[in-house]
Amino acid sequence: MLERFDALHRALAEIAAQQQKNNREVLELEREFRRHQAEAERNFVRRDDFVRHVGALETRIDNFALRVERALERNPAP
C-alpha cells in the first residue's frame, strides 16, 4: 500500500513539475506575442490610410502639372 502512495506521490510531483514548465513556456510565448503585436502595429499601414496618402500625392502632382502648363503657356519657348 505504501508503494502505491509513493508511486502516486512521484506521479503527482512529475505532473506538477511539467505544469510549471508549461506555465513558464506559456508566459514566454505571451511575451513574444506581445512583442510581435507591438512591432506589427508600428509597421502596419492600413489600406485606407495608404489610399488616402496616394490620393493626396496624386493631387499634388496634378496641381504641379497644371502650374507647369500655365507657366509654359505664359512664356512660350522661342
N, C-alpha and C positions, 0 to 999 in steps of 0.2 A: 504494500500500500504506500509506503514511504517513497518507493521508487517512482510510482506514478505521480505523486506530488512533485518530486524533484524534476521529472520529465516535463510536467505541466509548467512548473516554475521556469525551467530553461526555455521552453517554447514561448512563454509569455515575455520573458526577457528579450528573446530574439525578435519577437514581433515589435516590442517597444523600441528596440534599437533601430529596426528597419523603419518604423514610423518616424523616429527622429530624423533619420537620414532623408526620408521622403519630404519631411517638413522643411529641412534646410534646402533641398533641391527646389521645392516649390517656391520658397522665398527668393532664391537666386533667379529663377525663371521669371517671377513677377518683377524683380528689379530690371532684368534685361528687357522685358516687355515695356516697362515704363520708359526706359532709356530710348528704346526704339520709337515709342509713341512721340516722345519729345523731338526726336530727330525728324520724324515724318511730318510733324506739324510745321517744323521750321523749313523743310524743303518742299512741302506740298503747295502747289498753286491750284486753286480751284478753277475749273473750266470757265465759269462765268467771269471771274477776275481776268483770266487770260484774254477772253474775247473782248472785254471792255478795254483793256490796255491796247490790244491790237487795233481796235476801232479808233482809239484816241491817236495812235501813231498814224493810221491811215488818214485821219482828218488833218493832222499836221502836215503830212506830205502833200495832200491835195491843196491845202492853203498855200504852201510854199510854191507848188507848181503854178498856181494862179498868180502869185506875185511875180514869178519869173516871166510868165506870159505877158502880164501887164507891162512889166519893165521893158520887155522886148518890143512890145507894140509902141510904147512911147519913144523909144530910142532904137529905131531900126538899124540894122547893120548896114554899113556902106557898100 
